[in-house]
Amino acid sequence: MTNNRLPISEIWVYLSGDPLFALVLTLATYQLGYMIYVKVNRHPVFSPVAISVLLITCIISLMNMPYQKYFEGAQFVHFLLGTATVALAVPIYRGFNDLKGKLFPITLALTIGSAVSIFVGVVIAKSMGAGSTIVGSMYAKSVTAPIAMGIAERIHVSPTLTAVFTVITGMLGSILAPYIFNALNIKHWWMRGTAIGVGAHGLGITRAFSVNDEAGTYASMAMGLNGVLSAVLLPFIIGYIRT
């Protein structure tokens, strides 16, 4: 009788070449990260996205899978980023009445916060001898990934590199923000939500909603306002600086 069983190495090669594998890997690692996150009582250090990124990085490195091959499957999740960003209009609409009397301080805070974030990132990159590609990608890292990539295209820098810095900024912001708020004795949920929405965008919103609905609503509004202002003003400001 002929043995028709394929060696496990050939099965692995077949799976790694299928875009569906990358999609399943992305969803499965995030689900595992979220389960761990809930298990440890939503501790900020155990961010589901951070866990998923680490696991995917290790797995595709061990498999010698090129990023382009991985992205063929992961692009389906990437496609939903824009939809998820637009869907944030729902909590913004629901909480719009609560903005009365707070619109000016929120706008002022997000404008200053975004400007400082860009300035610090660019200065640190230049002081460490980074090239123009990395420095340019720092300009749009403080808004959510879909908007950041659009800004990157308008200012002629790498959208992919900008997305990487954006995700790293979001992960660090969502992990460190609770400790910073506690150290500064910031207790009002709307203040905490606004700050994390500006500093950690989409990942910060996820963290905010998992802790408090009011914080999540203000984080959504702050990220939305910051995204709109950055998309409109940043390309003109960068163009003026370059000339």
Residue pairs with C-beta under 8 A, 6 or more apart in sequence:
12 63
15 21
16 63
16 65
16 69
17 69
18 73
19 72
19 73
20 73
21 73
22 65
22 69
22 70
22 71
22 72
22 73
22 74
23 73
23 74
23 76
23 77
24 73
25 56
25 59
25 60
25 70
25 73
26 52
26 56
26 73
26 74
26 77
27 77
29 51
29 52
29 55
29 56
29 59
30 48
30 49
30 52
32 51
32 52
32 55
33 46
33 47
33 48
33 49
33 50
33 51
33 52
33 55
34 48
36 46
36 48
36 51
37 43
37 46
37 47
37 48
37 51
40 46
42 210
42 211
44 174
44 175
44 176
44 177
44 178
44 179
44 207
45 175
47 171
47 174
47 175
47 203
47 207
49 167
49 170
49 171
49 174
49 203
49 206
50 171
50 175
53 167
53 171
56 70
60 67
60 70
71 78
81 144
81 145
81 146
81 202
82 146
84 202
85 144
85 146
85 147
85 202
85 227
88 205
88 220
88 223
88 224
89 224
91 216
91 217
91 220
91 221
92 217
92 220
92 221
92 224
94 217
95 214
95 217
95 218
95 220
95 221
96 221
98 190
98 214
98 217
99 106
99 221
102 190
106 194
106 218
106 221
106 222
106 225
107 225
109 194
109 195
109 198
109 222
110 194
110 197
110 198
110 222
110 225
110 226
110 229
111 229
113 195
113 198
113 199
114 142
114 143
114 198
114 226
114 229
114 230
117 141
117 142
117 169
117 198
117 199
118 138
118 139
118 141
118 142
121 138
121 141
121 142
121 165
122 135
122 138
122 139
125 134
125 135
125 138
126 135
133 157
133 158
133 161
134 161
136 152
136 155
136 156
136 157
136 158
137 152
137 157
137 158
137 161
137 162
137 164
137 165
138 165
139 151
139 155
139 157
139 234
139 238
140 147
140 148
140 149
140 151
140 152
140 155
140 157
140 162
140 166
140 230
140 234
141 148
141 162
141 165
141 166
141 168
141 169
142 148
142 166
142 169
142 198
142 199
142 201
142 226
142 230
143 151
143 166
143 201
143 223
143 226
143 227
143 230
143 231
144 166
144 201
144 202
144 223
144 227
145 163
145 166
145 167
145 201
145 202
147 227
147 230
147 231
148 159
148 162
148 163
148 166
149 159
149 162
149 163
150 159
150 231
151 162
151 230
151 231
151 234
151 235
152 158
152 159
152 161
152 162
153 159
154 235
155 234
155 235
155 238
155 239
166 201
167 203
169 199
169 200
169 201
170 200
170 201
170 202
170 203
170 204
171 200
171 203
172 200
173 196
173 199
173 200
173 201
173 203
173 204
174 196
174 200
174 203
174 204
174 206
174 207
177 192
177 195
177 196
177 199
177 200
177 204
177 207
181 187
181 192
181 195
186 192
186 195
189 212
189 214
189 215
189 218
190 214
190 215
190 218
191 218
192 208
192 212
192 215
193 208
193 212
193 214
193 215
193 216
193 217
193 218
193 219
193 222
194 218
194 219
194 221
194 222
195 222
196 204
196 205
196 207
196 208
196 215
196 219
197 204
197 205
197 208
197 218
197 219
197 220
197 221
197 222
197 223
197 226
198 222
198 223
198 226
200 207
201 223
201 226
201 227
202 223
204 219
204 223
205 216
205 219
205 220
205 223
208 215
208 216
208 218
208 219
209 215
209 216
209 219
210 216
